[in-house]
Amino acid sequence: MRNKLLVAGTLALAMTCTTVFSSITPAVVKAASVSTAQTQTAENSDDYVYCYAGLTWAEYWKAEGVMAAGDTTSSDTADSHGEKDKGAFDAVTRATTNHGLHRGSYQCTAVIKTAEGEYSVSHWSSDGKTVYFTDGTSAGWNRGTLALTNGTTQTMTEYDVLGLKYVPVKVKSSDYASFKKKYSVVENNGTLIGGYGEKNLQAYNVTASVDKDTNGLKTAEKQSDGSFTFTQRSNGSSSGIKDKTLKTADLNNMGATVKDASGSYGEFLRVDFTKDYGDLGANMQAVKWTYYGNDRTRSKALATYGTKFAADNWMHKSMGIQLGLTNSIRCQLPKGTDGTGKWKITVYAMGYADTVFEVNATDANIVKPEAGEADTTALKAAVEKAEALKETDYTADSWKAMQLELQEAKDLLAKEKPTQAEVDEATTHLNAAVEALVKADTKVTVTLNKKTATVYKGKTTTLKATVTGADASKVTFTSSNPKVATVNKTTGKVTAKAKGSAVITAKCGDVKATCKVTVKNPTLTLNKTSASVKVGKTTKITAKAAPSGKVTYKSGNKKIATVSSNGTIKGIKKGTAKITVTCNGVTKTVKVTVK
């Protein structure tokens, strides 16, 4: 699936709120840690409104001083995966339907396009099978196919990752109404949400709380033509998230390393996080790269580049977060340099202090142009090995993870001219997924969600069976006494028929689990069986039903006494009347005397 990234241009970043760890050995990273709303009240101290706003990449980067920051040019040059996004704030170009799009909605504005329309993504369900849109609707998702709630399906033709959806900004109170008309805004106490959990990667759902000290804060400045520009990010000490202090990433535990040159995704330089990257990954927004070449002091930058995160700096379900630079309009090495030498990489993430790490790139880390045809022998062998395995031998989760890698390997083999780098990486990923398969428990067990249950006559309850070591669909349910309680053979739905008890058995093969069901007759208790009331006055009947249900009241003689839906009796004229009270098929009467 092609990812056409719409951009506007302009980039940059300030080295703010950072603490840098010192030098580093070749090929090793040395850590340095350094929602749709209404109106809010401005802080009287400076007469600004603080909020989160969705900005395009161009708007975000324009004041940050990176290469081609003011250039909105998009390129039709495709990378090694056939994705036309070179020149669009490129990094490692990895944006398939199973990678870039999911991650593209963590911190970015993502739009799914079909032949029938466009859908702006809010976030995904925890299993990635449901996509939620910014208008409050949702759809089922399966590798590019949307299953809409009206029963129709649509196929994704492309998707755009437009920019960051949660940038902390301050706006003059007098400009705020105009600002909200132009930008998607989440005000303080609104909800920030994104992602779906996958291995170490964590989804988030937090409350906005932006103030003048929020790290990464930009000031929105209204221009004479009514448009807005944004200042350089500020150095701040607060997180922008309610009840949360500003976090500091521990890169020492994230497995940050400079990758040996491969260029498997079009990059010429790549840094991977392979261990505990989850929370930083979910909150990561953008990456700044500063190149110093042979300057060991890192005092004079030769070039600075800005990259989007989400689709380009991508997160892999098993291999971690992968950051990289692609030769593109916005990433040209200075004349006479080859990318070796000193680099400083700054990661910007919501709720985090800027995370800085330093890299000494050697010749072994810089990708060179490839020549010749790729050898796919090892990849074909890995595919054959994976296809020979049986799904029933492994756990569902590990099998699903392997199948994703298998499909990507097969897609690559179908490609006309894959590079050796991407073939090698696909082989590594597939073999790793096969090795990670977990054997299914061969011992069959059946457990029910209830060991005992009390059900009133006429009511139902459903027993759910959990099965290990076998197909749960093979479970069958039976009742020891259908006159008391029946059970649906396949669904486990129990219907109470008569007072008594019955044992419901769930069976899978020779393994059983049981639940004792006790059926009771419904009861109805009234606070009085007779009542007297004067003409024009009222009295009330109180009913208690087991199980709870709708209670109805009816007067046998409305000329004498009436009764409301809540049991309030009103005397109309002298005489007697019978009030009938009913719930769950049980009926009681109250004799009313009107004086």
N, C-alpha and C positions, 0 to 999 in steps of 0.2 A: 504494500500500500504506500503510495507516495504521500509525503508530507510536504505540502506547499506552505511555507512559512511566510506570512505577510509581515512586513516590517516597515518601519518608518525609519529612520536612522538615528544615530547619536548614542553615544555610550559614555561610560566612565565611572569612576569611583574614587573615593578618597580613602586613604589609609587611616581609618578612624577607629577608635575604641579597640586598639589592637596591642598585643604583646607578642613580639617576635622571638622565636627560638633561633639560636645562632646557626652557624654553618652546618653543612651536611655532606656526607660522603657521597661519591658518585652513585647514582641510581637509587638513592634512599632518601625519603622525605624525613626531615627532622621537624618534629611538631613544633608549632608555635601556636599557642592558643591565644591566643590572644582572647458587607454582607449586604446591601439593598435596603436603604433606611430612610428615616424622616429627619427631623431637625433636632439639634442638640444645642445646649447653652454654651456660649463661648466663655473662655477664661477671662475674667475681667481685668486681670493683670496686664495682658497684652492685646486684648480684643481680637483674638484669633480663635477659630474653631479647629479642633484636632480630630482627625478621622483617618480611615484607610480609604485609598482610592485606587481604581484600576488604571494603570498607565500602559501605553504602548512601549515597546523596547526603545523606540526613538526618544520618547519623552523621558524615560527613566535614565538613559545613558547620556543625554545631550550635554549636561553640565559636568560630566565626569572625566573629560580629557582623554578619551581613548581614540584609537585610530578610526578614521572615517566616521566620527560620531555624528556629523551632520549629513551624512550620505544616506539617503533612503533607498538607494538602488537595490533591487532584488535581482538575483541571477537565475538564469535557466540552466546553468551548468549542473548536471547531476553528479552526485557522489557515487561511491562504489555500490550503494544500495539502490541506485536509481531514484534517489530523493532529491528534488530540485530546491535546495535551500542554501547553496553556496552564496556567500555574500550577505547572508541574513543573520549577522552576529553568530557566525558558525563556531562550533566546537566539535566534539565527536558527534558525527551525524548518525544518530541511532533512533529512529522514530517510527517503528512499526506499530501496527494496531495493538500489539500486546505489550509494547514497551513505552514508546514515546507518548502515545495518547493518554494512557493511564497516568503516567507521570507528568504529562503536560498539564494536567488539571490539579496537581498538588498546589502549586503556587502561581500558576499561570492561567490566563484566560484562553480557553480552548473552545473552538467551534467545529462541530461535526457538520459536514455538508453531504447531502444526498441529492438525487435528481429532483426530489419533491420539495426540499427546503433546507434550512439551516437550524442547528440546535446548539445553543450556548451551554457548555458543560459547567455544572457546579462541582460535583464530586461523584464518587463511585461507591457502591456497596462494598462491604468488607471482603466479599468473594469475587468482586470484579464482574459480576454477572448482571448488575443493574447500574445504569447511568442516570444520575439526577441532573435535571436542567435548572437553569437560573430562574425560570418562570414557575417553578414548583412542580412541574410534571416529571415523569421518569419513563424509562423504556428498558426492556431487556436487551442484553448485549452479548453477542457471540461472534468474535472475530470479524467485526465490521458490519454485522447485520443488526439493525435496530428492530426490536419487537415492541410496537407501540401499544398503548393501552386500549386502542380501538380495535385491536385484533389484526391490524395490517403490519407489514414489515417493509423496511426501507434499507437499502444498501449504501454504505458510506462510499462516496466517490473520492473525497479528500478531507483533510482537516487542517485547520490553521491554529497555530499557537501564537497569539497576538501580542502578548506582553504579560506583565505582572498584575495579579488581581488584588493584592493587598500591600500597597506601598503606604507607609505612614506619612501623612502630609499635614501641614497647617495652612489654613486659608483665612484671609481677613474676613471678619464677620460680615462686612458690607458686600463681599464678593461671593459669599457662601451659596446663596440661592442660585446665582448664575453658575457656579461651579457644579452644583448637583445636577443641573440640567445637561451638562456635558460629560460627566463622569459617573461611573458606577461607584457608589459610596457605601461603606459600612461604618456606621457611627459607633461611638463608644457604647459598650454594653450590647452591641450587636454580635452576631456569630461569625467566626472565621472557620471555615471547614474545607477539608480537601483530602484526596487520596483514598487508597484502600490498602489495608495491611497486607504485607507480603514478606515472609521471612523476617529479616531484621528491619525492614522498612515499616514505619508506623504511620497510620492515618492520624489526623488531628481534628479536634472540635473544641475551640477555645473562644473566650470572650474578649472583644476588642477593648483596649484601654490605652489610647494614645495621649501623650502629653508632650510638653516642650523638651523633655529630656529623653524621649524615645530614640533609641539608636537607629540610624538610617533615615531620620526625619528629613523630608524635603519641604521647602516652602513653595506653595503655588502662587505665582505672580500673574495677575490679570494684565493683559496687554490692551492697547488702545482699540484694537479691532475686536475685543471680546474674548480672544483666545487666552490660554494659560501656558506659561512656561514654568519650569521647575528648577530650583537651585540644586547645588551639589548636596549630597547626603551629609548630614551632620553627625558629629561624634556625640553619642548619648549614653546614659547610664541606666535607663529603664527599658523594659522589654516590649512595651506596647501591648501586653497581654495581661488581663485582669488577674490579680493575686499571684503573679509570677515574676520572680526576679530575672534579670538578664542572665542568660545561660552562657557558659563558656565551654566550647567543644574540647574534648580530650583526644587530640589526634594520636597520642601515644597508644590508645586502645582501639583505634579505627583501622589499623593496618595500612596506613598511607604509604604508597611506594610509587616510584617512577617506573613505568612499564618499559621493558625492552622493546625496541622498535618493531612494530608489526603493521600498523596502518590498516588494521582490519575493518575499521569503520571510517576511513578517509582521513584520519588524523595524522599529523607529523610529530606530535608530542602528546603523551597521555600520562595521567596520574590516576591511580585507582585507590579507592577505599574498600577493603575487603572484609572488615571485621564488624565492629559495633558502630555502624553508621546510621542506624534507623532514625533517630529523632532529628539529627542534623539533616539527613537526607530528605525527610518529609517537609522540613521548613526551609530548605535551601532555595534561594531565589536567583542568584546570578553569581558570576565568577569574574574576577579581574586578574589579568596576567601582566606582570611587569618584567620586561627583559633587560638584563644588565650586561649580558655577554661576559667578558673577562674581568669586569669590575668586581673584585672580591668584596669591596666595601659596600656594594649595592647603594651607592650614593648618587649615581647618574644613570637614569633610565634611558635605554636606547629606543624603546618602544613600549607602548601600553595597549593592551587589547581587552575588550569586554565581550563576554559571551553570555547568552541566555542559559538558564539551567534546563529544566524539564526535558525537552526533546533532544537537545544536543549533548549537554552534560547529562548523561543518562544513568539510570539506576537499573541494574540487572538483578533479577530475582535470586541468583545464586552466586554471581561473581562480584557483586557490590556496586558501588558508585564509581562511575568512570568519567573523569574530566579530561578534556582534550582540546587541542587547537587544530583547526583545519585551514589549509592554505586557501584564502578567499579574499574577497574585496576588503574585508575589515580585519584581515590578518596577513600582512605582508612583512616578512622579515627585513630589517634594515640592510641596505646594500653592503656587501662584504661580510655578512654574518650567515651562519647556517643553523642557528637555534641551539648550538651547544653553549654551555656556560651557565651563568647564574640567573635564576628566575625567582620571583616572589609571586605567590598565588594567594589571592584574598577571596574567601568565600563569604558571601552575604546570605544570611538566613534569618527568617522572622523569629524574633524572640531571643536572638543570639548576639553576643559581641562578635565583631568581625573576626573571622578565623583565618590566620595567616600561616602559611608554611613555605619553606624555602627549598628550592630544588637546584641541584647541580647536574644539568643534563650533559651527558657524555655523548660521544658519537654513537654508542650502542643504543641510545634512547631516541635518536632522531631517525625518522622513517625516510628511506631513499626510494626513488622511483623504481617500480618493478619492471622486469622484462621477462618475456616468455610466458608460456601457458602454465596455469596452476595444476599441480598434481593432486587429484581428488581421490586417490586410491584409499588413503587412510579414512577419509570421511565416508566413502561408500561402504567400507568395512564396518565402521561404527554404526551406520544406518542399518545395515543387514543384521548386525548383532542386536540392535534395539528392537527391530521389527520381529525378531524371532522369539522375543519374550512374551509371556502370558500375563495379561492384566490381573487375573484372579490370584496370581502368586504374590502380589504386592499390595501395599496399602494404597488407598485412593489418592491421598495427597502426593505421595512420592511418584505415583504413576502419572498423575496429571502434570507434575513438573517435568518429568522426562518427556512426555508427549509434546510439550511446547518446544523443547529443544529439538526433538526429532522432526517436527514439522518445519522448523526453521532450517535445519540441515537439508531437508528434502527440497525446500524452496531455493536454497543456495545452489544445490546440484542442478536444478532446472534452469538456473541463470546461464546466459550465453557465455559470458567471460568473467567468472569469478576470479578475484585476486588470490594469490597464495596466502596472503595474510588473513583474509576473511575465511578461507577454507580451513586453515590451521586453527583459528579461534573457534569456529563452529565445531570442529572435531573435538577440541578440548572441552567445550561446553557439553556436548552430547555424551562423551565418555564420562564426564564428571556426574552428569545426571543419572546415568546408568549405574555408576558406582554408588550413588546416593539412594538408590531404590531400597525401600524397607520391606522385608518379607512380611507377608500377611500372617496373622496369627492363625495357625492351622486348627487350633482348638476352638470348636464352636461353642459360643455362649449366647444365652438369651436372657435378657432382663426386661422387666416391665417397669413403667414409670410409677406404678402403684402396686402395693402388695395387698391392700384392702381398700374398699371404696363403699361409701353409702350413697345410695341413689333413691330418690322418691319415685313412686309409681308414676309412669307416664313421662319421666325425664330420662336423659341420656348422659353418658360420659364416654370418653374415648381412651382406650388403653394404647400406649405407644411402646412398641418393642424395639430394643436396641440389640443388634446382633453383631458378633465378632466371628471372623473366620468363615463366614458364609454370606450369601446374598440375602439381605433383609426382606426382599420382595417374596421370598419363599416361606415366610412365616404365615401360619394359619391359626385362626382363633376358633375355639369351641366353648360352649356353655354346658355345665353339668346339669342344669335345670332350666330349660328354655321356657317353662311355664312361669318361672320367677323372673329370669332375665335372658334375653337373647343377645347375640353378638354377631356383627358382620364378620364374615369369614376372613376378609382381606384387610379391612380398615381398622378393626378392633373397636368399632362403635358399639357400645352396650346400651340396650334399651330396657328399662325396668318395666315389668309386666304385672307383677303381683307381690304382695308382702311375703318375705321369706329370704332365703340366701341361696346363692349359686356360686360355683367356682368357674372362673374364666381361665382357660388354658391357652397360652401361646406356644406353638410348637414349630421348631425348625429341624427337620430330620428326626432324630431321636432325642433332641434336647428340648426341655420344656421349662416354662415359667408360669406361675399361677397368680391369680388375684381373687380374693374372696369378696364377692359383691353382696352387700346387704340391702334389700329393698324394703323401704318403709312406706306406709301410707301417708299421704299429705295430711297435715293437721291445720285446723283453723280455730283460734281462740279469740273470743270477744270479751271486752271489759264489762259487758252487761248483757243480760238476756231479756230484760224488760226495762222500760223507761217511761217516765211521765214528763210532760212538758206543757206549759201554758200556751194558749193561743198567741202567736206572734213571737214566741220565744224559741230558743234552740237548745239542743243538747247533742252530744257527739258520741258516736260509737268508735272505739278503737279496736282494730283487728290485728292479730299477729298470726302469720302464716308460715308454715314450714313444709316445703322450701318457700322462700320469698317469691312473690309473684304479684300480678295485678289483682287487686281486690275490687270487686264491683258491688254496688249497693242499689237496691230497688225497692220502692214503696209499693205495697199492695193496694193502697188507697191514697192517691195524691190529693184528694179533696180533704182528707183528714190531716195527713202529714207528708211532707216531701223530704227527700234525702239527697245530699250532694255527693259528688264523686269522692270526697274525702271523708264521708261518713257523718256529716253534720245534718241533724234532723231538725226540721222546723214545723212547729204546730200551726195548722191552717184553721181548723175549727174543731169543736169538741167531738170526741169519738175515739175509736181505736183503729189502729192500722198495723199491719205486719211488714217489717223491714227485712228483706232477704239479703244476706251477705254471702258472696261466693268468691272462692279462690282455689285454683288448682283442682277444680271439680268437686270441692267440698263446700257444702251449703249450710249455713246457720241462720236462725231467725231471731228477731227481736220484736217483742210486743210493745207497741208504743201507745200510751194513753194520753190524749190531748184534753186538758181541763180548761 
